[in-house]
Amino acid sequence: MYRVWSFLTDNSLLLVFGALTALLWANVDYLSYHHFVEFVIWEDAPIGHLHHGHRTLTLHYLVNDLLMALFFAIAAKEVWEAVILKNGSLRGKKAATPLFATAGGMFGPIAVYLGLAMFMGSDTYNAVANGWAIPTATDIAFSYLVGRMVFGAGHPAVRFLLLLAIADDAAGLIILAIFYPSGELAPNWLWVSLAAAIIVFVVFNWLPRRMDRGNQNRPMSTFVRTKLHFVPYALAGAVSWYAFMRSGLHPALGLLPIVPTIPHADRAFGIFSAAEEHLHDLLNVMEHSLKYPVEIVLFFFGLLNAGVQLSAMGDATWLVLAGLLLGKPIGILLFGWLAAVPLRLGIPEGMRIIDLVVIGCVAAIGFTVSLFVASVAFDAGPVQDAAKMGALFSFGAAAISIIAGKLFRVEKRNL
């Protein structure tokens, strides 16, 4: 129990506290909660929403569109390392079956969500169809926590789950960028973001290393790392964020092009590994520095997005839940079996095919990213609130996972 509490306090407690506070507040005094969410920080700001001809920066916009960029940057860092490093977790044959399972964990929920929506009639389908991506999400932190509770920290299914969740994050970022623009598309602005990424990489990463060739003291690289530190990348990130905002793509993804330009170690110990703290490359140092600020951001994200009234439950609630609780396990099982058996890609030693069902139940905890997608898939109103309720109720997958673990006789293995 101590380990569970320690993990929660280190990664997710503030997010949960923010979400619970929002849920209670919205059901006690919804009007005051709504006024808080839409609190105007700055009128006539250069960013924000158009309101009666003026641009305003609201608290909701500040958190969802600006500060959540830090959260997605950390997610992108994990994906980048998993793909680019020589022994990255998403490279090689070992990643093949988890990648297939990830695809199943996305296509399954989409099929269930849209299929049931069509069955419920054209009016329902037209109202909720744009939320098809909500049940594709997997909350890495909570899924990892529940996975350890069900399988034990030493079970190979936990690593399989992490690979699946990281790949799911990568796919989710792509879906957000392509299918959920925040405004009218102006793709020419993306050249500005690309230019910022290229310039900061060449001038502050590639060039110092090239100038230091043959010199073990590495004076230029040391100067850049110790004197300039993260500043050039922060400036490039600001430019990239602004370009994303002007391009019509969701600005919360604005830091993604900058992440690969930051100097990184040639190895990674894996997400949630304590050994990661011993890596002192700039990318990991920046991630460690952002850990507590991002936890505060997630508190406000939960506070500003989870405030829905219990009476808001509707068709979108049940569709999101069905996509997560049915589509995830079915899709992960089918695609994982396809990869492991007919395609002979195998599964990790010590895992059984039936474990894929339990992994699917654990991966059905959508929460953070599902809430975010719901907030961009629908305009504020009953459908958005109903979809958010489905994302919140996905916590029920934790109990289902524990029951499934008992039912399928999972052998818990601790380190």
C-alpha positions in Angstrom: 0.0 0.0 0.0 2.9 2.4 0.7 4.2 1.9 -2.8 0.8 2.7 -4.3 0.5 5.9 -2.2 4.1 6.9 -3.0 3.4 6.5 -6.7 0.2 8.5 -6.5 1.9 11.4 -4.6 4.8 11.4 -7.1 2.7 11.4 -10.3 -1.0 11.8 -10.1 -2.4 12.9 -6.7 -2.8 16.6 -7.6 -4.6 15.7 -10.9 -7.1 13.4 -9.0 -7.6 16.1 -6.3 -8.3 18.7 -9.0 -10.8 16.5 -10.8 -12.6 15.6 -7.6 -12.7 19.2 -6.5 -14.2 20.2 -9.8 -16.8 17.4 -9.8 -17.9 18.4 -6.3 -17.9 22.2 -7.0 -19.9 21.8 -10.3 -22.6 19.7 -8.5 -22.9 22.1 -5.6 -22.7 25.5 -7.4 -22.4 25.1 -11.2 -22.7 28.8 -12.0 -19.8 29.8 -9.8 -17.7 27.0 -11.2 -18.5 28.0 -14.7 -17.5 31.6 -13.9 -14.2 30.4 -12.5 -13.4 28.3 -15.6 -14.1 31.2 -17.9 -12.3 33.8 -15.6 -10.8 36.4 -17.8 -7.1 37.0 -17.1 -6.3 39.5 -19.8 -8.5 41.2 -22.3 -7.2 42.2 -25.7 -4.4 39.6 -25.3 -2.6 38.4 -28.4 -3.8 34.9 -27.7 -7.0 33.4 -26.6 -10.6 33.3 -27.9 -12.4 35.9 -29.9 -15.2 37.4 -27.8 -17.3 40.3 -29.2 -14.5 41.4 -31.5 -11.9 41.3 -28.8 -9.3 38.7 -27.9 -9.4 37.5 -24.3 -7.2 35.1 -22.4 -9.3 33.0 -20.1 -8.0 30.7 -17.3 -9.3 27.7 -19.3 -7.4 28.7 -22.4 -4.2 29.4 -20.3 -4.2 25.8 -18.9 -5.6 23.8 -21.8 -3.9 25.5 -24.7 -0.7 26.9 -23.3 0.4 25.1 -20.1 -0.7 21.7 -21.2 1.9 22.0 -23.9 4.4 21.1 -21.2 2.5 17.9 -20.4 2.4 16.9 -24.1 6.1 17.8 -24.4 7.0 15.3 -21.7 4.8 12.6 -23.3 6.6 13.4 -26.6 10.0 13.0 -24.9 9.1 9.4 -23.8 7.9 8.6 -27.3 11.0 10.1 -28.9 13.4 8.2 -26.8 11.4 5.0 -27.3 11.8 5.4 -31.1 15.2 7.0 -31.6 17.5 5.3 -29.1 19.4 2.2 -30.2 17.7 0.1 -27.5 14.5 2.1 -27.5 11.4 0.2 -26.3 9.5 0.8 -29.5 12.3 -0.5 -31.8 12.9 -4.0 -33.0 11.0 -7.3 -32.8 10.2 -6.9 -29.1 7.9 -3.9 -29.9 6.1 -5.6 -32.8 3.3 -7.3 -30.8 2.8 -4.3 -28.4 2.4 -2.1 -31.5 -0.1 -4.4 -33.0 -2.0 -4.5 -29.7 -1.9 -0.7 -29.7 -3.5 -0.6 -33.1 -6.2 -2.9 -31.7 -6.6 -0.7 -28.7 -7.5 2.2 -31.0 -9.5 0.5 -33.7 -11.5 -1.5 -31.2 -12.8 1.5 -29.3 -13.5 3.5 -32.5 -15.5 0.6 -34.0 -17.5 0.1 -30.8 -18.1 3.9 -30.3 -19.2 4.6 -33.9 -21.0 1.3 -34.3 -23.1 1.8 -31.3 -23.7 5.4 -32.2 -25.0 4.4 -35.6 -27.2 1.7 -34.0 -28.7 4.5 -31.7 -29.9 6.5 -34.8 -28.7 9.2 -37.1 -29.5 12.0 -34.7 -27.3 10.5 -32.0 -24.6 9.6 -34.5 -24.4 13.1 -35.9 -24.3 14.6 -32.4 -21.5 12.4 -31.1 -19.5 11.2 -34.1 -16.7 13.7 -33.7 -15.8 12.2 -30.3 -14.6 8.9 -31.9 -11.0 9.5 -30.6 -12.0 10.0 -26.9 -12.0 6.2 -26.1 -8.7 5.5 -27.9 -6.7 7.2 -25.1 -4.8 5.4 -22.3 -3.7 7.3 -19.2 -0.1 6.1 -18.8 0.3 6.9 -15.1 -2.9 5.4 -13.8 -2.7 2.4 -16.1 0.8 1.7 -14.9 -0.3 2.0 -11.3 -3.2 -0.4 -11.8 -1.1 -2.7 -13.9 1.4 -3.1 -11.1 -1.5 -3.8 -8.7 -2.9 -6.5 -10.9 0.2 -8.2 -12.3 2.9 -7.2 -9.8 5.9 -5.0 -10.6 8.0 -8.0 -12.0 5.4 -9.3 -14.4 6.3 -8.9 -18.2 2.8 -7.7 -18.8 3.6 -4.5 -17.0 6.4 -3.7 -19.5 4.1 -4.7 -22.3 1.4 -2.4 -21.0 3.9 0.5 -20.8 5.0 -0.1 -24.4 1.4 -0.1 -25.5 0.7 3.1 -23.6 3.7 4.9 -25.0 2.7 3.9 -28.5 -0.9 4.9 -27.7 0.4 8.4 -26.7 2.3 8.7 -30.0 -0.8 7.8 -32.0 -2.9 10.1 -29.8 -0.7 13.1 -30.5 -1.0 12.4 -34.3 -4.8 12.2 -34.0 -5.0 15.5 -32.1 -2.8 17.2 -34.7 -4.6 15.9 -37.8 -8.3 15.5 -36.7 -8.8 18.2 -34.1 -7.6 21.6 -35.3 -8.3 24.5 -33.0 -9.3 26.9 -35.8 -9.1 27.5 -39.4 -6.1 25.8 -40.9 -3.2 28.0 -42.0 -0.4 25.4 -42.6 2.1 27.9 -43.8 2.7 28.8 -40.2 4.1 25.3 -39.6 7.2 26.4 -41.6 7.9 28.9 -38.8 7.8 26.0 -36.3 10.0 23.9 -38.5 12.5 26.8 -38.9 12.6 27.3 -35.1 13.4 23.6 -34.6 16.1 23.5 -37.3 17.8 26.7 -36.2 17.9 25.7 -32.5 19.2 22.2 -33.3 21.9 23.4 -35.7 23.2 26.4 -33.7 22.9 25.0 -30.1 23.2 21.2 -30.6 24.9 20.1 -33.8 27.3 23.0 -34.3 28.9 22.9 -30.8 29.4 19.1 -31.1 31.0 19.6 -34.5 33.3 22.3 -33.2 34.4 20.0 -30.3 35.4 17.1 -32.5 38.8 15.8 -31.4 38.7 17.8 -28.2 37.8 15.7 -25.2 37.2 18.8 -23.0 34.3 19.7 -25.3 34.5 23.5 -24.5 31.7 24.6 -26.9 29.2 22.0 -25.8 30.0 22.6 -22.2 29.5 26.4 -22.6 26.2 25.9 -24.3 25.1 23.4 -21.6 26.2 25.4 -18.5 25.8 29.0 -19.6 22.8 28.9 -22.0 21.1 25.7 -20.6 17.5 25.5 -21.7 17.1 29.1 -22.8 17.5 28.6 -26.5 15.1 25.7 -26.5 12.5 27.7 -24.4 12.7 30.5 -26.9 12.3 28.1 -29.9 9.4 26.5 -28.1 7.7 29.8 -27.7 8.0 30.5 -31.4 6.8 27.0 -32.3 3.8 27.3 -29.9 2.8 30.6 -31.5 3.2 29.1 -35.0 1.0 26.2 -34.0 -1.6 28.5 -32.6 -1.7 30.6 -35.8 -1.6 27.5 -38.0 -4.9 26.2 -36.6 -3.4 23.1 -35.1 -4.0 22.7 -31.4 -1.4 24.9 -29.7 -0.9 22.4 -26.8 1.1 20.4 -29.4 3.3 23.3 -30.2 6.4 22.1 -28.3 6.5 18.8 -30.1 8.8 19.9 -33.0 11.4 21.2 -30.4 11.7 18.1 -28.2 13.8 16.1 -30.8 16.3 19.0 -31.1 17.3 18.9 -27.4 20.5 17.0 -26.5 19.6 13.7 -25.1 21.4 10.6 -23.6 22.1 7.6 -25.7 20.1 5.4 -23.4 16.9 5.5 -21.3 15.9 3.5 -18.3 12.2 3.7 -19.1 9.3 5.8 -18.0 8.7 5.9 -14.2 12.2 4.4 -13.6 14.0 6.0 -10.6 17.2 5.5 -12.5 16.1 8.2 -15.0 17.1 10.7 -12.3 20.7 9.8 -12.8 20.7 10.9 -16.4 22.1 14.4 -16.7 21.7 15.2 -20.4 19.7 18.4 -21.1 16.5 16.6 -22.2 16.3 14.6 -19.0 17.3 17.6 -16.8 14.6 19.7 -18.4 12.0 16.8 -17.8 13.0 16.5 -14.2 12.8 20.3 -13.7 9.3 20.3 -15.2 8.0 17.4 -13.1 6.5 19.5 -10.3 5.3 22.4 -12.4 3.5 19.9 -14.7 1.9 18.3 -11.7 0.5 21.7 -10.8 -0.7 22.2 -14.4 -2.4 18.8 -14.2 -4.1 19.9 -11.0 -5.6 22.9 -12.8 -6.4 20.8 -15.8 -8.4 18.5 -13.7 -10.0 21.4 -11.9 -11.0 23.2 -15.1 -12.1 20.2 -17.1 -13.7 17.6 -14.8 -16.4 19.9 -13.5 -19.5 18.3 -14.9 -22.9 17.7 -13.3 -24.0 14.2 -12.6 -27.2 15.0 -14.5 -25.0 15.5 -17.6 -24.8 11.8 -18.3 -26.1 11.0 -21.8 -25.5 9.0 -24.9 -21.9 10.2 -25.2 -21.2 8.9 -21.7 -22.2 5.4 -22.5 -20.5 5.4 -25.9 -17.2 6.5 -24.4 -17.4 3.9 -21.7 -18.4 1.2 -24.2 -15.5 2.2 -26.4 -13.0 2.0 -23.5 -14.4 -1.0 -21.5 -15.4 -3.2 -24.4 -13.4 -1.9 -27.4 -10.0 -1.7 -25.7 -9.9 -5.3 -24.3 -11.4 -6.8 -27.5 -9.2 -4.9 -29.8 -6.0 -5.5 -27.8 -6.8 -9.2 -27.6 -7.6 -9.7 -31.3 -4.7 -7.7 -32.6 -2.3 -9.0 -30.0 -3.3 -12.6 -30.8 -2.9 -11.9 -34.5 0.6 -10.7 -34.0 1.6 -13.4 -31.5 0.1 -16.5 -33.2 -0.6 -16.2 -36.9 2.2 -13.7 -37.6 4.5 -15.6 -35.2 5.8 -12.4 -33.6 5.4 -13.9 -30.1 4.7 -12.4 -26.8 7.1 -11.8 -23.9 8.2 -14.9 -22.0 6.0 -15.4 -19.0 3.0 -13.8 -20.5 -0.1 -15.7 -21.7 -2.5 -14.7 -24.6 -5.3 -14.4 -22.1 -3.2 -11.7 -20.2 -4.0 -9.5 -23.2 -7.6 -9.2 -22.0 -6.5 -8.0 -18.6 -4.0 -5.6 -20.2 -6.9 -4.3 -22.3 -9.0 -3.7 -19.2 -6.1 -1.8 -17.6 -5.6 0.3 -20.7 -9.2 1.3 -20.7 -8.4 3.9 -18.1 -8.6 7.0 -20.4 -9.0 9.8 -17.9 -6.4 12.6 -18.6 -6.1 12.4 -22.4 -9.7 11.3 -22.8 -10.8 14.5 -20.9 -8.5 16.6 -23.1 -9.9 15.1 -26.4 -13.4 15.5 -25.1 -12.7 19.2 -24.5 -11.6 19.7 -28.1 -13.9 17.3 -29.9 -17.1 19.0 -28.8 -18.1 22.6 -28.1 -19.0 23.4 -24.5 -22.5 22.0 -23.8 -24.4 18.8 -22.9 -22.6 16.5 -25.4 -19.1 17.6 -24.2 -20.2 17.2 -20.5 -21.6 13.8 -21.2 -18.4 12.7 -23.0 -16.3 14.0 -20.1 -18.4 12.0 -17.7 -17.5 8.9 -19.7 -13.8 9.8 -19.4 -14.2 10.2 -15.6 -16.1 7.0 -15.2 -13.3 5.1 -17.0 -11.7 4.9 -13.6 -14.1 2.0 -13.2 -11.7 0.0 -15.4 -9.4 -0.3 -12.4 -12.0 -2.4 -10.5 -12.8 -4.4 -13.7 -9.0 -5.0 -14.2 -8.7 -6.4 -10.6 -11.7 -8.7 -11.1 -10.4 -9.8 -14.6 -7.0 -10.6 -13.0 -8.7 -12.8 -10.5 -11.0 -14.4 -13.1 -8.2 -15.2 -15.5 -5.9 -16.3 -12.6 -3.1 -13.8 -13.2 0.0 -14.9 -11.3 1.2 -11.7 -9.5 5.0 -11.3 -9.6 6.8 -8.8 -7.6 10.4 -7.7 -8.1 
